[in-house]
Each structure stands twice: as C-alpha cells, then as structure tokens.
Amino acid sequence: MPVEDFDVVVAGAGPAGSTVASLVAMQGHRVLVLDREVFPRYQIGESLLPATVHGVCRMLGVTEDLAAADFRVKRGATFRWGAHDEPWAFSFADSSRLTGPTSFAYQVERARFDEILLRNAQRKGVEVREGCSVVAVTEGDGRVAGLRYTDPDGLEREVGARFVVDASGHESPLSFGVGGTRSQSEWSRGVALFGYFGAGRRLPDPDSGNALSVAFDSGWFWYVPLTGGLTSVGAVVRPESAGKLQGDRERAFAALIAECPLVSELLSEAMRVTAGKYGKLRIREQRTYHRTAFWRPGMVLVGDAACAVEPVFSSEVHLATYGALLAARSINSVLADDLDEKTALTEFEARYRREYGVFHDLLASFHDTDADEESSVRRSVDVLSGVSSGDPALAAAGTEAGAPEVPLFPGGVVASPDATKWLPYHPV
C-alpha cells in the first residue's frame, strides 16, 4: 500500500494529542492527528488546573477561546475527607508561583474543551482525520517508523513519520510498542459510577466553582459544578465494595448517594439528566499507574497512555497537557537537529515522571490513615496548581516564559526562552 509521510503522527485527538500536535506544527513541521471518534465527543475529566489554563493553553493561543466558552471558574478545591467532619478548602492564590490574575482555572465540559483544542490545532496547520482507528505501529532500522490505521471507509492505510506520539488513552492499542509494562499502585484502585444532574446546589462563595471530593464508607465522591446548573457526580467505590455496583445502575447510584450525607444534601432538589450525551450512567475503572517506559526510538507516550493518577486532585488534563508540552519540546529539538534523540527524550521522561510522582505521593498521603490530609494539601498548593516543577511555561503562568537558571536534573537541559525546545545548559 502507498505510504504517506509526515514529520509526526499523533494517535489520539484529546488534550494531549492536540497539544503536542499544535506545538510541533507551530515550529513548521508536518503533523497528522488520527482519532477513532468524530468530535465533539463525550469525555470525563472536567476539572482543570491553573498550569493548563494559563501555561499550556496560553502557549497554544486559546486563552480567548476558553474565556468566550463561559466555563465555570474554579479558584481552588474543597474536601470532606479524613478526620475532618466539615468541608475544608484551599485556594490557588496561596501558591507563590501564581499571580493574582492567574490563580484560577475552569470546570469544563470536555466535549467543548477538547474540540477547542483540536480545531485550534487545525488552525495551526495540523492535519486532522477523525473516524480513523489506529491498528499498530510500523518499524524499520530498529525504531518506530510510522503506524497503520483504518479510515472511515474501513480501508487500511499506512503513514510514515520521524515520530509517532501515542496519546490514545488508557486503553491504547499502541502503548505496549514502547516495551516495558504497566505498573499499578494497588492501594489506589476503584470503580467509578458516574452521571450528571441538573439544579444541584453549589457550595457557598468563594468556593462555589470548586470541585468537591467527599470520602464516605465505600470510597469517595466527586462533585464538579459545570456551566448552566449542570453537575458531574461520581462515586469511586473501593474493590471490596464493588458488589454495590451489581445490578441496576440507577438503584446502585441512588444507594451510594444516600450513603454520603453531604452529596445527598447537595442533590436534594436536583434531577439526574437522563437524555442526550449526559443521560447515561457510566462505569469506569479508576487506577493510578505508569508505564515503565515512556519512549523508545521514534515513539513517545503522553496522557493516559503513559500514566494516570486517581482523579482526587483533578490532575488528568494537567498530566496530559504537560506531558504533551514536554514531548513537543523534545521532538522539536530533535527535528531541528539541536539535540540527539536520547538526550531530548530522556529529559522528557525524567520531567514527566517527576510530575506524575508528586501527584502520586500526595495521593498516597490521602490513603494513609495516619496522615493529616488538610495539612498535606496546604503544604502542596504548588503541586495542586500544577506549578511545582518550576517549569518556565507554567511557573510564570500568564507572563513571558524564561529559561530556568539551572537544569531540573543534574546533567539535564533547560527550556528555550519561548519554552518550545530544549537547550544545552551553559552556566554563567
């Protein structure tokens, strides 16, 4: 079959895929994005962090698009967890690395948010093909050389590329192609049953836009206020309580809500949405995991294909888009002949693992019955804002990015002044 050639082909058009594609195309490279869905499409994971909104999205040029979308503003997060009987909250404004105008994020309807990023990628010159299912990577000369996919008519096609980026999610058919295994944290396992409600009550101001996480006997609930009175509500049930999800989902969900007085009170006058894209009760496994390898020659993993953390801290989109930014820097550096592939992608993986690790460790403290969860959170506002790395594109959110004075790791590289590539470090 004929083989098309691109500089980069990306499997998956969610936030990770759209981000890496845009940032590479903005450097003048030819990029193709493939996705089996046709956008807009439903997706869970509605809560963003400031680093995504004011860092990555600023670089992508969608700041005005997000403001125009009228997404609900969130200024922190609220918890009812552990030994505390009353809800408690933290504010993004408590981070020393965020300025006042950037100490907020959004609660987004993912169908709209993801399409904003994808259509922006097209405007940046990315070729997007929807309704196309990736099949497998192709190899040559000891490296990944492209991939095969089926088009909307069911015909198999092949694309060659210098790099394949797998951004196709936790069920990725490609991620095993980098080698290694998926390492899972057994203490962070659960099954989520979730749906949407209209007219759910909001928390009192200034926390009315916050995501609320509530522990209860069988696990924990998320309660995410969206635009127009819509609320995303999910119960994450521990494995030993998974039997409660058997049978009729409607009855199971109602019973779980009744177990949690705070969520039950907030929904006392609400009605579950039963039609349209939000009308279905869905079930999804919730796990904390990482691949033991994030790259191999010619191939990079980002988003849930690489790693994920149980969404207590709204880290899903942040880890996806920040990993995509790191991958784009590495790919841009190699395509420009500024760095060799090993140096560039070793930096990508080290920084990405560090970011996964800080959320993983904070989550572990929440699962530690002897921990003071509120104190852990208040000490970790930079983590929960997505800016603990000090990355120039994120730590200076909303301002002009600048290279850090020293590498994040011994022997590492630093970001370019525009944060789109890596540069060798030369001490002054």
N, C-alpha and C positions, 0 to 999 in steps of 0.2 A: 504494500500500500504506500502511497506517497506520504512523505513526512514533512510537515510544516516546521519551520524553525523560528524560535523566539529566544531572547536572552534569558527570560524567566517564565516559567509556567507555574501558576498557583492553583492548587486544588482546594476549593472552598472559598465562598464569597462572603462569609461573615466578617465581623470586625477585624479579625487577624488577617484574613486573606486580602480584604480591601485595603487595609493599612499598608501591608508590605508591598502590595502591587502599586499603590499610589506613590509611595516614597521611592521606589525603584524607577517607575516611569518618569517621575519628576526630574530624574537625572538623565533623561533622554534614551533610556533603554526600552526595548520592545518587550511588553509583558502581556501574557494571556491569563485570564482567570476563568476557571471552569467550576460550575456548581450544578448539582443534580436538581435543585429546586429552581422555581421561577419566582423572582422577587416582585413584590413584597411577600414574605412568608413568615409564619409564626415562629417565635423562638422565646425561650425563657432566659432569665438573667437580666433583669431590667434596671438594676441599680448601678450607677457609675460612680467613679471616684474623681476627685479634682484633677489628678495627674492625667487622666484620659481626656477630660473636657478641656483643660487649659494648657496641657502639654501636647499630647499626640494630636488631638483634633485641631489645635491651633496650627501645628505644622502641616496638617492636611488641608487647611484652608476652609474648614466647615464651621467655624465659630458662629458666623452669622446664620447659617442654616439651622444650627441647633437652637439658637435664640428664637428664630422665627417659628420653630416647631411647637413652641409653647409647652415644652416638657415641664413637669413639676420640679421645682428647685428643692434640693436637699442640702442642708447645712451641717450634717453630721449623721449620727446613727443613735438609736435608742435600744436598750436591752432590758429585759427582765430575766435575769439569769443568776444561777448560783444561790448564795445565801441571802441575796437581797430580795425582800418582798415587794418593794416598789420599783418601778422602772427608773433607769438612770441613763444618761446620755453623755456623749462627747461632741465637741464642735470641731470642724475642720479648721476654724480660726485659731485653735490652740496650737497648730503647727507653726513652728518658727520659720518653716520653708515656704509658707504660703502668704501672699499679701492679702489684704482685705478683699479686694475685688476678685480674687481667685479662690477664696475659701468656701466654695460651694461646688456642687455637682448637680446632676439631673437624675430623676427617675424616668426612664424612657420606655415607651412601647417599642420593643425590639424590631417589630416589622418595619416601623417607620425609621428608627435609628439606623438599622443595618442598610436599608435602602438609601438613606442619605449618604452613607459612606461609599456604597457601591456605585451610585450614579456620579459621585464626585470622582471616583477612580476612572470612570469612563471619560469624564471631562479632562482628566489629566493625561489621557492618551492610552489608557489600558483597554485592551480588547476583552470584552466580557461575553461569555457564551453560557447561557442558562439552559437548564434541562439536559445537561450533559453529565453523565456518571463516569467517574474515573474508574479504571479497571486495574491497572498495575503500572509500576514504573518500568522503564526500559534501561538497559545498562550497556556500557561499552568502555573498553580500556580501564576497567577497574573502578568505574564511577557511575553514578546515576546519570543517564543521558537524555531523559525525557519521560513521557508517560503515554499510555494508551487510554482512550475513553470512548464511550458510545454517545453519539449525537442524538438529538430529539427524534430522529427517524429510526434509531436503533442500529445505525451503521457504526462500525468500529473505525476509529481514526487514531493517528499517532502524531505526537508533537515532540520535536527535539528541542532541548534547551540547555544552557550552561548550568542553570539551577532549577530544580523542582522544589517548590515550597508546599509542604503538606499542612494545610490549615482546615482540614475537612472534619475536625471534631473528634469526640471521644470514641466514636465507632469507626474511626478511619480505617479504610482498607489498605492504606499505604504505609502507615507509621512503622510497621514491622520491617519495612525495607531498609531502615537505618541500622538494624541489628539491635541487640540487647533485648531487654524485657521491660514489662511494666511493673514497677514496684509500688505496692499499695500500702497505705497505713491502716492496719486492721482496727485501730481504735477509732477511726473516722469512717464509719460505714453506715449507710442508712438507705431507706427507700422513701422517696418523696411522693406524696399525693397532693395535687395542687389544682386550683381553679381560680376563677375571678368573680368578684362581687361588685354590684353597684350600690352606691349610697352607704358604703362603710364609713364609720366615724373616723375622724382624724385626731391625732394627738394634739394637745394644746400647743399654740405658738410659743417659742420659735421653732419647735420641733415637729410641726405639722407635716413637713415634707420628708421626715426621716424614715428610713426603713426600720422596722421594729423586729427584733429577734427575741422570742419568748421560749424559755425552757419549760417543759412540762414532763410529767412522769414517763411518757412513752417516747420522748425525743425533744424536738423543738419546732416552733412555727416561724415562718417569715410572714410579714405583713407589710407590703410595699404599696404606698399610695401613688397612683398614677393620675394622669390628666382626666378631668371631667367626672370625678367621682368614682372612677374605676379603681379597684384594689386587687393586687395579686396576693393570693393567700396560699401558703403551702405548709403541710405538715411533714417533717422529716422524721421518720419512725426508725428507731434502732432495730437491729436484726432480731433481737429477742421478742420484739413487739410486732414483728411484721405480719403475724397472723391476723392482726386487726384490719389489715387491708384486704383480706379474703372476701369474696362475695361481692355484693352490690357496692359500687364505689360511692354512690350518693349517701347511703346509710353509713358507710365507713367514715366518710369525711365529716358528716354531721356528728358522729360519735366522738371523733378526735377533737373537733372544735369544742364540744361540750366538756371535754377533759381539761380544757385550758380556759379558765375564767376570764382572763384579760382579753384574749382574742374573741371569745364568745360575747363579751360585753361590747366590743368594738363592732361586731357584726349583728348586734341585736335588732337593728332596723334595716339591715341590708338584705338584698336578694341576690342569689347566685345567678350569674349570667349563664344562660342555657342555649344560646343561639350564636351563630357566627364563629369567628376564629377563636373567641374566648369562651365558647359554650361547652367545651369538653373538659371533663375531669381527667387529668393525665397522671401517669405514674412514671417515675424516672429514678434510677439508682443515683445516689449521691456518694461519691468516693473522693478521697484525697490520694493522688497518685502522681508519679512522674515516670517517664521513660528513662532507662539507664543510659541511653544515648540520645542526644538531640540533633545530631547531624552525622553525615558521612560525606565523602566527596561527591559533590553535585546535588545534595539533598539536605533540606532543613525542615525541622518540625516546629510549628508555632501553635499557640492556642491549646485547646483540649487534646490535640494530637500529641502534644509534648507533656503537658502537666495540667492538673486542676486541683483546687482546694475546695472543700466543702464550703458552700456559699454563706457562711455566717457573717463574713465581713465584706460581702459584695465585691469580691476580688476577681470574678470571672472575666469581665470585659477588660479590666486593667491588666491582668496577666496576659491576655490575648494580644492586646494592642501594644503593650510594652515589649513583649517578646517579638512582635512583628517589627517594631521600630529597631530593635537590636539586630534582627535578621537583615533588615533592609540596609543598615549601616555596613554590615559585613559583606553583603552581596555587592553593594555599590563600590566598596573598597576594592574588591577582587576584580570586578568588571572594569574598573578604572586603572587596574594594574598598580594600585597604591600599596596593597598588602598581598601576601600569599594567602591562599585559602585556609590553611591550617591556623595561621595566626589570627585571621579575622574571625573564623568560626569558633575558635577556642575562646576568644573574648565574648562572643555572643552567648555561648553556652555557660560560661562562668557567671556572667551577669544575670542571665535568665534564671539559673539555678539559685543564685543568691536571692532574687526577688521571690521565687517560689518558696524558698526556705524561711524567709521572715514571716510570711503568712502561715506556713505550715507550723512553725514553732509557736506563734501566737495562738493558733487554733488548739495546739496540744495543751497549752496552759488552760484553755477553756474546758478541756476534757479532764483536767487534773482536779479531782475533788477537793484537794487541799489548797488550791490556788485562790487568790483574791482576784476575781475576774475584772472588777471595776478598776482596781489599781493597775492590772496588766494593760488594760485598754488605755488608760490615761497616760501611761508611760510610752504608748505605742501609737500616738496620733500621727506621727510621720508615716509609719507603716500603713495605717488605715486610710491615709490620704493618698497613698501611692508614691510618696516622695522620699522615702527613707534612703534610697540609693544615692541621693545627691546628684543624679544624672542631670546634665545641664539642660536638657529639654524639659525636664519635669520639675526639678527643684526650683528653677527660675520660672515657674509656670506663669504665663501671661507677660513675660518680659523677653528681651532678646537673649537667646541661648549663648552660652560661652563655655569653652573647654574647661574641665576641672584642672586644678593646678597639678595634681598627681594622678596616676592611674588608680583605679579602684582595687586592682590586684597587683602584687609585685611582678614586674616584667610585662605588664599589660600595656594597652594603648589607651588613647583618650579620644573623646569625640571631637570632630571638627567644629569650628565656630558656628556653622549652621546646623550642627547635630545630625547631618545626613550620612557621614562616613566616619571611619576611624583614622586617626593619625598616630604615627610613632611619637613616643614621649621623649622630649628633649628638655632635661632640667635646665632652669635658667641659672 
